[in-house]
């Protein structure tokens, strides 16, 4: 089973990496870019198991390790069965 996990900064948390990318885009002439936010994309492959149990475990993994719940949000998507 494959899951995609998207981790993004919470609203209001400063994103210095995103600001650096935005400035670089402006230097390249892309002046219409107002904001850039940088996040993480994580693929997790799991042994065959019940989808509900897998989703529950992925939520726990994300909350405990893959994302920092103080400053980040995460979204888990089960995308395929192997």
N, C-alpha and C positions, 0 to 999 in steps of 0.2 A: 504494500500500500504506500502511495506517495502523498505527501502533504507539502504544500507551499505555505511558508510562514512569512508574513510581511511585518516588519518592525519599523515604526515611525516615531519621531519625536512628538510629544504632546504639544498641543496648541500653547503658545506662549513661551516654550522653551527655546532659548537661543540656539541657532544652528550656525556656528562659525564656518564649518565646511561648506554649507549651502551658500553662505554669503561670499565665500571665496570663489565658488563656481559662478555665482551670479555676476560678480565683478569681471571675471574672465570672459564670460559671455558678452558682457557690455563692451569689453575691449575688442572682441571679435566682430562687433557691430550689431549684436542682437539686443538692441536697446529696449525692445518691448517686453523683455523678461522682467517681471516685477518681483518675483520671489522664487527661490530654489530651496527645497528641503531634501536632505539626504537621509536615506534610511537603509535598512538591510533586507535582503531577500535570502531566505534559508530553505533548502530542500531537505526533507527528512523522509527516509525510506524505512518502513516498518514491516515486520513479518506479518503474515496474514492474521487478522484478528477482527473481531466485531467492530464495525465502523464507529459505533457510539463509544465503545471503550477506547478505541484509537484516538478519537477526537478529544475525549476527556484527558487522556495522557498527554496529548500534544498541548492542550491548554495548560496543564500543570507544568510541562517542560518549559513552555514559553514564559510563564509567570515566574518560575523559579530560577531559570538560567538564561534563556535566549533573549529575553528583554528585561530591561530595568523598569519595573512598574512605577517607579517614582517619576521618571521623566519620559517613558516610552509607552506607546500603545502597540498592540499586536493583533494580527488577524490570521486565523488558521483556516486553510482551505484544503479539504481532502479532494484530490484531483483524479486519482485512478487506483484501481486495484491491479495487482500484479498476478 
